[in-house]
Amino acid sequence: MTLWTAQDAALATGGQATADWHAQGISIDTRNLEPGDLFVALTAARDGHDFVADALAKGAGAAMVSRIPDGVPSDAPLLIVPDVLQALRDLGAAGRAHSKAQVIGITGSVGKTSTKDMAREMLAEFGKVHAAEASFNNHWGVPITLARLPQDADFAVIEMGMSNAGEIAPLTSLARPNVAIVTAIAPAHLESLGSLDAIAQEKASIFTGLEPGGTAIYPADLPTSPILDAVAQHHAATCLPFGMGDVPLHLHDVRQTETALVLRAKIGRMSLAVRLVNSGVHAATNAVACLGVAHALGLDLARAAQALGRWQPPAGRGLRQDILLDPVEEARFTLIDDAFNANPASMTAALALLAQTSPAPGGRRIAILGDMLELGPEELAMHEALARDASMAQVRIVHCVGPRMASLHAALPARQRGKRVETAEALVNHVHVLVAPGDVVLVKGSKGSRVSRVVDALRGLDVSPSQEKGL
């Protein structure tokens, strides 16, 4: 199905089309380009113009450029624009304007991507859903997601992230959400914003882009909740705070089992139960926020709760799997992969999940923790404080990865101290001696700590038939 014609794209961007082309998708990377895509030659770490010829050779329907690159004929299917990034924004704005979809915008210090994925799973029960890939949540990711928005989509779920002040407002003005969610406010990006209040103010700016009649969903139980509430009250027609108190989205019971999280909530006047497989308690508020979306859009809440139960954490965000070490003895350990990102709040949630997961007889709870990044001048104290986390007493051994985690390692009792290494790569070759049958192993850290390399190595120990080479 055609997503963009040369005429429509030129009209949206003010650019000049060199041919009458059609595009079925949008790509910024020739490595995952599909035939028929419009290749957008962004200039970031590398200049996308250097890859236009390769993109066209791989079947791109056209390329959006600010100049005709060397080696590309002048009659090639191009859209020539003054500025590629601005043209991408223009294309995103046009994609939003052309679509009839109800748009849900999501931001927050933690839980953005999980909430996006939950909302996508839930809304698929009611119609066609378009959602951001992976974490396409920045100044180019949001425009790409909107530029890819099919005109016949019923819902669009747009994740919005930030590293510095002033980044959310342009994204929300582009996405123009009908419903906007702030998942949580926690110590993330303190290095650039300086305080939790400043983080809350930045996250709350998602409400400034709400469409007329829009709904704001945000936590009610945080010290920074008044900041969220003030902005929401000014910009939203309907405010739906969530939490344990007397609020419209009332979470009143959370129960952790070995295999699932069971929560009960009152949404408006309706009481609901949701069972989330392989999830920790931190997923409860994300689920309640999603039920708030269903409530705001007038969807069947019982069906929405049932659909939420089909969601499971993806790789890097709490995915749990058994790793078979010995097929004869049926010896295995449980891996909890939460290696995509970390800050003090999400680390506490992950440790709580580990503490609530029982190892097999003779097994241990093991944590492999990588640095938490972008926390500012108090970062070492925040790492050290993990030693006093309520769940840490349930953890037998803690292996620490990165220079910041050295503060945690020093603060732990000697009996809990495992290996301390500067880089994840230094631990990769030792994973076979770090785990034993029956163990439960949590791996968590900021993406920049590269502890996902440790996850890959642990998965490499699996001798299940589906994992064996050549089968």
N, C-alpha and C positions, 0 to 999 in steps of 0.2 A: 504494500500500500504506500502511495506517495505521501511523504511527510511534508516536503517542501518542493515547490517548483522554482525555477530560476526567477520567474516573474514575481512570485510572492516573496521570495527571500530578498530580492532587490528592493521591493517596495518596503519591506520591514526594516531594512538596514540603510537604505539610501545608497546602496552599492550599484555597481554596473556588472551585469551578467554578460559573459563573452559568448555564450551559446544557450540554446534552449535545453536545459538539463532538468532532471528530476532526481530527488534524493529520498531514500527510504529511512535514513537514520542520520545520526550525528556522531562524528568521531574526532578525537584529538590525538590519537595514538595509532600509528600504522600497524603496531603489533596486534591490535585487536579490531582493526578496521574490517567491516563487512562490505562485500560488493554492494554498490548503490549508496553508500554513506556520503554525506557531505563532510569532507575533511576540513577541520578548522585549524589554520596554521597559527596557533598561539605562540607567543614568544615568552618563555619562562626560563627554565634552566638551559634549554636549547631552543633555537629558532625553528618553529614548525615549517617555515618556508623551505628549509633544507630537505624536507621529507615529502614535499608535494609531488614530485615526480614519482617517487615510490608509491605514494598513496594512489595516484592515478593508474599506475601500472598494476596495482592490486585490485583495481575495479571500482575505485571511488567514483560516485556519480558526478562529483564536482569538488572543488576546493575553494575555501574562502580565504582570501589573501589580501595583503595591502600593497603588493607589487607582484609582477610576474617573475617567478623565480628563474634562476639560471637553469637551462635545460628543459624548460617547459614551453611549448609553442604558444603563441599568442592566441590561437584559436582553440586551445584546450578549454574544457568546461570549468570556468572559474567564476567567482563572485569577487570583484575587486572593491574593497572598502577602504576608507581612510585609516581606520584603526580596527584591528581584528577583535580585540577583547570587547570594545564598545559595540561592535557589530554583533558579537555573540550575545551581549546583553539585550540588544534590540531584538534579536531573533527570539530570545527567551520571553521578552515582553509580548511579542506578537503571538508566540505559542500559547501564552497564558490567555491572551485576549480572544483567540480563536476557539478555545476549548470551553465546553459547557461543564467541565468537572467542578465539583466541590473541592476546594484546596485546603489541605490541612498542613500547617506549618509547625515545625517542631524544633525547639532549641533547648539548651540546658547544659549544666556542667557535666552531668553524667546521664546515661540512659537514652541519649538521642537516637542512636541507631537502633537499639533494641525496641524502643517505642515506635519508631518508624516501621520496623518489620512487624511488630505486633499489629499496628494499625492496618498495614497492608493485608495481613492474614485475615483480620476481622472484616475489613471492608470488601474483600473478595467474595464474601458471602452475599453481598448485596449488589454487585455490579463490577464493571471493568475498572481496575485500579492501575494507576501509573505511579511509580515510586522511584526515588533516587537510587542509583547503583551504589553499592558499598557505602562510602562516606562522601559522596559528592555534595559537600555542604558549604563550599567556600565561594569566592568571588567569580570563579569560572564553573564550579560544579553545579550551583543553583541555576545559572542561565542555561547550561547544557540540559539539565533535567527538564526545564520548562520548554526549551526548544524541541525536545523529544516528545513533548506531551501530545498524545493523539487527540484529535478533535472529538472523537466519540468516547473518550474516557469519562466514567462517571465520577471518579475520585482521583485526586493526585495528592501524594504524601511527600512533602518537601522538607528535608532536613537542613537546618541552618547552623553553621558553626562559626567560631571566631577565635582569633588569637590576640587581637588588640581592640581597643575601644573604637566604636564607630563602624564596626563591620556588619552588625546585624541589621541596622536600619535600611541600608541599600538593598539587602537581600529580601527583606519582608516587603518593601515597596515594590519590588519586582514580582514577587510571588503573589501578593495580594490575597492572603489566606482568608477563607471563610471561618476557619477555626484555627487558633494558635495555641500551642502548648509550650509551657516552660516545665521541663521535667523535674529539675532540682537546681539548687545553688550550692556549690561546694568549692573547696580550695583547688581550683584548676585555673591556669593562666594568671595566677597571682603575680607572677614575675612581671607581666605587662600591665595589669590593671590595679594591683596594689592592695585591694581590700575586697572582702565579700560584698560590701555594699556596692562597690563599683561594678563587680561582676553581675550582681542582681539588676542594677540599672541597665547595663548593656543587654542582658538577656531579656529584660522586660520590654526592650524596644521592639521586639517582635510584634507586640500588640499595636504598634503605631501604624503598621501596614494592613491592619484588618479591613476587610470590605465592610461597607455599611451593613449593620445588622449582625456583625460578626461576634464570635464567642471566644472568650479568653479562659484558658484552663491552666491552673498553676497551683503549687503547693501552699497550703495554709498554715503549716506547722513549723516553719523555719523562722529564725530570727530576722531574716531578710524578706519574709513574706509581705510585710507592710509596703515595701518598695514595689513589689510585683503588683500588689492590689491597687496601689495608687495609680500606676500607669494603666492597668487593665480597666479600672473604673472610668478613666478619662477617654479611652479609645474603643472599648467593647460595648456592644449593646447588651450582652449577657456575660456575666462573670460566674465561672464554675470552679471555685477553689476545691482542692481535694486534700484529704487527710483524715486523722483519727477523731477530730472534733466534730462539732455540730455544723457541718458544711454540706453543700449540695452533693458533693461526691464523697460519701462517707465510707471510709474503710474501717470496718469494726471488728474484723477477726482475721488473723493470719496464722496458718498452721503449716509448719515445715515437716514433710515426711522424707523418707529415704530417697524417694524417686520423684517427688513433686512438691509444689507449693499450692496449698489450698487457701483461697481467700474468699471472704464474704464482704459484700459492699452494698450500701443502699444508694442507688442512683436516682435522684429525685424521690419518687414515692415507691420505687420498686427495689426489692431485695434480690440480690443475685449471688451466685457462687461461681467461682472460676477455678479450674485446676490447671496449673501450668507445669508441664513435665520438665524435669531436670532443671528447675529454676530455684534460685534463692530468694530470700525475703525482699531483696532490693527490687525484684520484678513486680512486687505487689502494687506499688504506686504507679508504675508504668501502665499496668493493666487497667487500673482505675481511671487513669487519664484517657485511655483508649475508650473505655465505656462512656466517659464524658463526651467524647467525639460522637459516638453513636447516639447519645441522648440529644446532643446539640443538633444533629442532622435528622432527628425524628425517626431513627431506625429502630427495628424490633430489638429490644435489649436482651431478651432471652436468646435469640439467635446470635446476637453479637457476643454474648458471654460464651456460648458454645463454640463459636468460631475461634475465639481467643485461645481456647484450649488446644487448638491444633498447632499453635506456635511453639517452637523449641529454640533455645539459644543456638546461634550459629558458631562456627569455628572462631576462636579468638575472643568470644564473648560469653563464656561459661559453658561451652559444649562439653558434655560428659561422655566418655567412651571407655570401654574395657579394652585393655591391651593384653593380648595372650602372650605369655612368656614361654610356656611349655605345653604343647598340645597333649602330651602323654599324661602329665600330672594335672592338666587343666589349671595350671598356675597362671594367674593374671593379676593385674593391678588396675585401678581406676584413675583415669587422667581427667582433670578438669582444666580445660584450655580457656583461660581468661587473659590471654597475652596481648590483646589488641591495644589496651590503654589502661591507665591507672592514675588515680589521685587518692588522697586519704579517705574520702568517702567510699569510693568504689573498692578500695583495698579492704576497708572494714567489712563491707558487704561480702566480698569474696572469702575473707577469713571466716565469717559467720557461716557461710555455706560449707566450707571445709569442716568446721567444727561440728556441723549438724549431719555430716556424711560419715557413717560408721565404716571403718575398715573391716575387712574379713578377719577372722580369728588369726592372731599373730601378726596382723598388719599394722601399719602406722599411718598417721596423718603427716604428710610432708608438704611444706610450702617452698616453692622456688620463686623468689621475689626479685624483680628487676627494679631499677631506679624509677621513681616518679618524677617526671620532668615538669619544667615551667611553674614551679611553686614559689619562686622568689627567694628573698633573703632568709626565710625561716625554713628552707627546705630540709636542712639536716635535722633540725628539731622535729619536723614532721615525720621523717623516716625513723628517727629514734623512738618517737611516741608509739610506733606500731608494736614495740616490745610490751607496752602496757595495754594493748587492745584486749578487750574482754575475751575474745575467742582464741588469743594466742596460747593460752594455757592448755588448750586441747591439741595443740600442734606438737608433734614429737621432735621434728628436725626442721630447721629453716636454713635453706641455702640462699645466699645473697649475691646478687649480680649487679655490678656497677659501683662507682665510687661513692655515690650517695647512700647506697644500702650498707656501706661499711658502718654507718652510724647505728643502724639497726643491729647489725652483727655484734657490735661492741656492747650494746645495751642488753642483749639476750643473756639469760643464764647459760653457763658453760654447757650444760646438758642439752641445750637446744641448738647450739651453734653447729651448723653444717659447714659446707665449703663457702669461702668468700672469694669471689673472682671479680676482676675488673670488667670483663666482657663476657657476653653470652657464649661466644665462640670458645672461650676457655673451659666452659662446662660441658660442651657438646660431646666431647670424646669420653666423658666420665659418666654419662647417664646410666650406663649399664650397671654401675656399682652404687648408684644412688637409690635405686628402687628394688623392691622385693615383692614376692607374691603377697597379695592381700592389702598392699598399701593403697592409700588414696593420695594422689599427688596433684596439688594446685600449682599452676604456673601463671604468674601475673606480673605485669610491669607495663610501663609506657611503651608505645610503639618504638620509640627511639632507643630503648634499652635492648631491643632485638631478642627478647626472651622467646619470641616465636621460633627462633632457631632451636631452642631447647625442646619446645613442643614437637617440632619436626623430628628431632633425634629420638625422643621418647616414643613417638609413633613408629619410628623405624625399628623398634624392638619387637613390634607385633609380628608374630609368626602364624596368624590366622590364615587359612587357605586363601582368602581374598587378597591378602597382603603379600603373598609369596611372589617372588619374581618369576616371570615367564608363564604364569597361569592365566 
